[in-house]
Amino acid sequence: MRVLITGGAGFIGSHLAQAYLQRGDEVYIIDNLSTGSLENINHLKENADYRKRLFVSIDTILNRDIMVELVGTCDVVHHLAAAVGVRYILDHPMESINTNIQGTEKVLELCNKFKKRLLIASTSEVYGKHLHAPLVETDNIIYGPSSKFRWSYAASKLMDEFMSLAYFRTTGLQVTAVRLFNTVGPRQTGTYGMVIPRFVSQALKNEPLTVYGDGRQTRTFTDVEDVVWALMRLIENDQAFGEVFNIGGTEEITILDLASRIVAASNSSSEIKRIPYDEVFGKDFEDMQRRVPSIEKLRALIGFNPKTPLDAILSKVIRFTSKRTNGI
């Protein structure tokens, strides 16, 4: 099978590419490297077997000519290319909106033109400011005002979902959308606001772990290998078309407790320091206090059950970050 992964040099995309290559498929990647990195896929390009079946284009998904060629060549498309991370969204609001909406629009158009299966990565951010748990795919959406640009990401990804479902209902496009809840693992960077790699990097340097706000906000975290397993099975399941699925872990933890656990797991002498949101993100930020998914819909369809507990996820990230820091 020939697989196209937009954003394939990103954190999740690189792991998905590796899984398909291990299975024996051909993998085509397009990435403009705005948040992805060639470092994420260099080990794939250097593998004697993989490099025969790996094709990488450094370009934007807004380039229609190259997207026509790639979508037309491949059998299935995983659309992961997006502006990601709170810090990046706030620093590049216009670019983020254009990428997330116009880029997805082009992918949908071409997958419909060539009748290709498509999986679109959305985000848990679309739920907005709910305080209850677990969050179910049919829950209402609650956003803050448009003056808070933090919500532009959520709104743009929700529009991606609307467009996907519209294509399914009007043209029969074989498309599925997934809402990812804090996917974590080796090769993820803390540069754009991802909390676990940022905390781990600080802990290994014995620097203060900077917790934003009061630290009582809660999250769940999902190992990237569990996410990849789900993505590969969903895109091949006919019953998934025209549906939206949560993909996430179920072990809820406060950010303050997460920081303490990382300090202990890395044998760090770091202290934990709370910083007000506005000192980090400015006036355009507003946080989600709780984010815990229901995975019943996904479990019923493909038997999804996260295999990797949080402590194991943290151990993997600590080992990877330590080796990279030490140049191993």
NORNOR-V964423 format. One line per field, one symbol per residue. ss: DSSP state (a for helix, b for strand, c for the rest). psi: psi as a letter, one per 40 degrees, with the letter a starting at -180 (. if undefined). Layout:
ss->???
psi->???
This chain:
ss->cbbbbbccccaaaaaaaaaaaaaccbbbbbbccccccaaacaaaaccccaaacbbbbbcccccaaaaaaaaaaccbbbbccccccaaaaaacaaaaaaaaaaaaaaaaaaaaaaccbbbbbbbaaaabccccccbccccccbcccccccaaaaaaaaaaaaaaaaaaaaaacccbbbbbbccbbccccccccccaaaaaaaaaaccccbbbbcccccbbccbbaaaaaaaaaaacccaaacccbbbbcccccbbaaaaaaaaaaaccccccbbbbcaaaaaaaacccccbbcbccaaaaaaacccccccaaaaaaaaaaaaaaaaccc
psi->ihhhhhfeeaddddddddddddeeihhhhhhefdeiidddeddddehdddeeehhhhgiieegddddddddddidihhgehihihddddddgdddddddddddddddddddddefiihhhhaiedddbfieiiihideiihhiaieegededddddddddddddddddddeehgiiihhhgghiaieiiedeehddddddddddefihhhhhaeeeiiiiihhdddddddddddeehdeeheihhhhiieghiidddddddddddefieiihhhhideddeaeeihihdhghiheddddddefhhhehiddddddddddddddddef.
